[in-house]
Every structure is written in structure tokens, then in C-alpha cells.
Amino acid sequence: MSETVRIIVAIAIMAVLIALFFVSFLLNKKIPEPEGCRDLKKNCVGCGILSCGSNPANQPAKPKTEEKEEGKNNVV
């Protein structure tokens, strides 16, 4: 194969891959979100994936004043 044919084939392959990415991205955007996926942070109790933003280990700790106020409101 000549050098120009290799370059043209490489450019064509890259163009096809980029087109597939954009088509799959647009099709994924059109799909509605499944029921129950909106409140994932409320229901998350933590798992082995520590890099997940929903994991309680990654949540900032509440200041002690807020914890005391919450305790006062919950006492019956």
C-alpha cells in the first residue's frame, strides 16, 4: 500500500469511530430515564466503590451544631 492510501484509510476509520460516538451519544440522550433512578443518593448506603460520589464516605461531615439541632427535633 502506498503512504497516501494508508493515511486515507486511517482518516476514514477515525471518521467512522467519531461518527459512531456521536450517534450513540444522541441516541442515548433520547432514551428516558428509568423509574427509581432519580433518588439514588437518598437510597445509597454505600458499597465497595469508594470513588463513587454517592458513597457516604465521600460526603462531607455535618458540623456538630447541625447534628445537635437534629437530635433536639427528633426527641419526642
C-alpha positions, 0 to 999 in steps of 0.5 A: 500500500502506498503512504497516501492510501494508508493515511486515507484509510486511517482518516476514514476509520477515525471518521467512522469511530467519531461518527459512531460516538456521536450517534450513540451519544444522541441516541442515548440522550433520547432514551428516558430515564428509568423509574427509581433512578432519580433518588439514588443518593437518598437510597445509597448506603454505600458499597465497595466503590469508594470513588463513587460520589454517592458513597457516604464516605465521600460526603462531607461531615455535618458540623456538630451544631447541625447534628445537635439541632437534629437530635433536639427535633427528633426527641419526642 
